Amino acid sequence: MAAKSAKKVTPLMKQYNAIKAKYPDALLLFRVGDFYETFGEDAIKAAAILNIVQTKRGNGSDQETALAGFPHHSLNTYLPKLVKAGERVAICDQLEDPKQTKTIVKRGVTELVTPGVALNDEVLQSKTNNFLCALHYGKKELGIAFLDVSTGEFLTAQGDVAHMDKLMQNFRPSEVLITKPKKQAFYQDFGQDNHAFFLEDWVFKTDYANETLNDHFNTSSLKGFGVDHLHEGIIAAGVILHYLGETQHHKLKHITAIQRIAEDQYIWMDRFTIRNLELYHANATNAVTLLDVIDKTISPMGGRTLKRWLALPLKNIAAIQKRHEVVQYFLDNHTLHQKIQHQIKQIGDIERLISKVATGKVSPREVIQLKNSLEAIVPIKAQASNSDNEALKVIGDTLNDCEVLRTKIKETLNEEAPVNILKGNTIADGYLDELDELRSIAFSGKDYLDKMLERETEATGITSLKIASNNVFGYYIEVRNTHKDKVPDTWIRKQTLVSAERYITEELKEYEAKILGAEEKILALEQQLFNDLVVWMNEYIKPVQLNASLIGQLDCLGSFAQLAKENQYVRPLIDESFDLEIKNGRHPVIEKQLPPGEQYIANDVLLDRDHQQIIMITGPNMSGKSAILRQTALIVLLAQMGCFVPAEEAKIGVVDKIFTRVGASDNISMGESTFMVEMNETASILNNISDRSLVLLDEIGRGTSTYDGISIAWAISEFLHEHPGRPKTLFATHYHELNEMCETFERIKNYNVSVKELKDTVLFLRKLVPGGSEHSFGIHVAKMAGMPQQVLYRANKMLKKLEKSHSSEELTDKIKGMQEEDELQLSFFNLDDPLLEQIKEEILDIDINTLTPVEALMKLNEIKRMLTRKKASKV
Ligand SMILES: Nc1ncnc2c1ncn2[C@@H]1O[C@H](COP(=O)(O)OP(=O)(O)OP(=O)(O)O)[C@@H](O)[C@H]1O
């Protein structure tokens, strides 16, 4: 019997199965009454992610299925958690009023929320764009498009894999769309880290893309956007719009344009450089990024603009200088700076608010927020327009005070409008006579009831009459039992209590109907008026978006001034020269991380085309070589973003590309391939450099044996020196052999990061001084670790000899010879001491060619431990 009934699928589950079949990749939230329910696999996932109870449906039958749900009003709490966990969530709602239908309620998916297509504030981060990306593999090139549906920004580009990879690093999309047949290629080219979704191949077609885009923009060609030549990019952009349709996002008026990412206008940085410089993504957990240090923006638009500026520093000198001028102006005009910042603080996320207007998801309270934000723009516009700084004036003149929009919102909406329109009191008093009248009926009831009570008391002579209402019986007149006999016949008894009776009268019934009718009408009218307002507001999408962009810029520039003031940054000079002159430059992040009382040691870096094109920096580990390299790149980058820089003075011949490469540090554990990767990466630099490039090489060549490493580092430096572009280069190395290069190559100069050797420690002076280093530095570290003198002496001696040797075959013989020669020195031990034998073996086993300083240190530590143990056992 049970088995028979179990086979029968209920109409509800039948409907569920049909809808689920259309969205197999999504977690389906199925509205049943006041709940969103999930079933089967979805329920198991939802219960785990949301930490909600999972139950069963089907009572042990073979149709038993898992079930988990939550109240519909908690959607805003639970939905973001599912999306953040990487789920695609299909929201299936009831499409008709259950009260109006006798059969099963019609249901359908009203929205598919995916990580890249989110409008919900709980999913979005205010200072970060949330980009959806589509990538198309064309015949020669790849096309890419990015859309932030929450702000309406839509961008496209095309190029090779490296180029696409760099853009992905810049824009960090939350979701990437790719055609199914390219799944493997995508993982190979871009790794497994992206949240990818694979679509059918037919979506990736030129005609379809053009049609979709032209339909959306209501254009006949994409020429006007300057993207018509980007065939692959257009396909990617078409895929994005297609996907929005698929996810039930149809109201997209806020996507007003598509823009080409004009890479030629920005400094080129490849992904290694972006990562290595830790611009906005830390390499270690809790590490501080450049963005963390420089971000003083105070609005969501400013925060997002800053990220964009950081990813895309400018090359156009005039544009850079314009930004510098505004920053300087803010610094010179403190009061204006403060006033503008104060006003910006009052501005909400107008960019996302206007998107919500377009998508019809805006709440009454948000419309009020938008109006208040636009009001805060009015004084900014006036102040900027009245300033005597040209660039600021342009911003002021371009800002739109949106007066008509503000006035209309003000007269339509109540200033205290609720989030949920059903709460009532959304539309302002005095906006519509009809509404005012209804309100007076609905809300002036107290007066009317008081009068009725007075009349009835007089007519019946009952002194303790009461008029009230409850949810079950509506309005009633209550009579205490002592007066029961005085109740007129026309009253109808509704409820009996212990000490009283409740009645209704004809008049009370009529009154109730009128009030209820009025309340219903008020709600309907309010909804209609609010909807009309929102539709009307669509005309203001473009001006509000323009304001958002200008406020974002202004916030950024104000933030640069704030940063300069707080940290003694100076205005850099950008010109067309090829020189780089930094006086007393600092590393913006490290200087903020130093322990209290410690000062960052500033350094000069001078590079030019004629005398000092390449600087070879030697110095022991931890002396500050990498810091000098990175601070140089960061100073250039900050300057070309329009920011001031951490230095005493900086003169920068505009840079078009920044390359950084860091040699593999743990090649031994990672094997040959790491070295190959390092060489491949370096090769890509050598093939792409120009006369305005800045190249930073940190310990390149470290990932192989010493002599290979030296030879490669030598060859790379020689290549850069001889390159007609004469790219400016900083090369940090521990191969002091490279210091010899300056004798042959006139534009290579030696510098070292100075240290002072004290009796038993090394003091880092961190000053970059002219001149090379004469020897290796591993021993310094050993010294610092407090090695016994004998061990140090021995290590020093061995190293010196090894440095002189030229091939690894000679090493063993040499070491043997050295042992015989030096054995007497180690009088601390008995010659036949088994420990000595063991240490001997240890040292002989070391392959110095591939030994990194840290490993040397560890080895020495091991030997020290042996000796300490020996010493202790003797005592
Ligand atoms: N100019 C400076 N002033 C103060 N502290 C500094 C300075 N430069 C570097 N440091 C400190 O020294 C640490 C090591 O610097 P850095 O990593 O640049 O050394 P390195 O010579 O490149 O070492 P390695 O060869 O091991 O990579 C930094 O993390 C920082 O704390």
The ligand as an SDF file (V2000), in Angstrom:
LIG
                    3D

 31 33  0  0  0  0  0  0  0  0999 V2000
   64.8420   51.1380    3.5860 N   0  0  0  0  0  0  0  0  0  0  0  0
   64.3960   50.4050    4.6080 C   0  0  0  0  0  0  0  0  0  0  0  0
   64.1770   50.9520    5.8170 N   0  0  0  0  0  0  0  0  0  0  0  0
   63.7270   50.1940    6.8360 C   0  0  0  0  0  0  0  0  0  0  0  0
   63.4680   48.8940    6.7480 N   0  0  0  0  0  0  0  0  0  0  0  0
   63.6570   48.2820    5.5840 C   0  0  0  0  0  0  0  0  0  0  0  0
   64.1270   49.0030    4.4440 C   0  0  0  0  0  0  0  0  0  0  0  0
   64.2400   48.1500    3.4080 N   0  0  0  0  0  0  0  0  0  0  0  0
   63.8660   46.9490    3.8610 C   0  0  0  0  0  0  0  0  0  0  0  0
   63.5020   47.0180    5.1600 N   0  0  0  0  0  0  0  0  0  0  0  0
   63.0810   45.8960    6.0100 C   0  0  0  0  0  0  0  0  0  0  0  0
   63.8690   44.7720    5.6910 O   0  0  0  0  0  0  0  0  0  0  0  0
   63.0880   43.6770    5.2630 C   0  0  0  0  0  0  0  0  0  0  0  0
   63.8020   42.9320    4.1530 C   0  0  0  0  0  0  0  0  0  0  0  0
   63.8830   43.7310    3.0260 O   0  0  0  0  0  0  0  0  0  0  0  0
   63.9650   43.0840    1.5850 P   0  0  0  0  0  0  0  0  0  0  0  0
   62.9860   41.9920    1.4340 O   0  0  0  0  0  0  0  0  0  0  0  0
   63.8980   44.2010    0.6280 O   0  0  0  0  0  0  0  0  0  0  0  0
   65.4250   42.4760    1.6060 O   0  0  0  0  0  0  0  0  0  0  0  0
   66.2300   41.7410    0.4460 P   0  0  0  0  0  0  0  0  0  0  0  0
   67.5840   42.2890    0.4480 O   0  0  0  0  0  0  0  0  0  0  0  0
   65.4970   41.8270   -0.8330 O   0  0  0  0  0  0  0  0  0  0  0  0
   66.2370   40.2970    0.9880 O   0  0  0  0  0  0  0  0  0  0  0  0
   66.1960   38.8890    0.1790 P   0  0  0  0  0  0  0  0  0  0  0  0
   67.4760   38.8530   -0.5990 O   0  0  0  0  0  0  0  0  0  0  0  0
   66.1390   37.8790    1.2710 O   0  0  0  0  0  0  0  0  0  0  0  0
   64.9640   38.9310   -0.6710 O   0  0  0  0  0  0  0  0  0  0  0  0
   61.7820   44.3350    4.8290 C   0  0  0  0  0  0  0  0  0  0  0  0
   60.6910   43.4800    4.9850 O   0  0  0  0  0  0  0  0  0  0  0  0
   61.6700   45.5190    5.7450 C   0  0  0  0  0  0  0  0  0  0  0  0
   61.0400   45.1670    6.9560 O   0  0  0  0  0  0  0  0  0  0  0  0
  1  2  1  0
  2  3  1  0
  2  7  2  0
  3  4  2  0
  4  5  1  0
  5  6  2  0
  6  7  1  0
  6 10  1  0
  7  8  1  0
  8  9  2  0
  9 10  1  0
 10 11  1  0
 11 12  1  0
 11 30  1  0
 12 13  1  0
 13 14  1  0
 13 28  1  0
 14 15  1  0
 15 16  1  0
 16 17  2  0
 16 18  1  0
 16 19  1  0
 19 20  1  0
 20 21  2  0
 20 22  1  0
 20 23  1  0
 23 24  1  0
 24 25  2  0
 24 26  1  0
 24 27  1  0
 28 29  1  0
 28 30  1  0
 30 31  1  0
M  END
$$$$
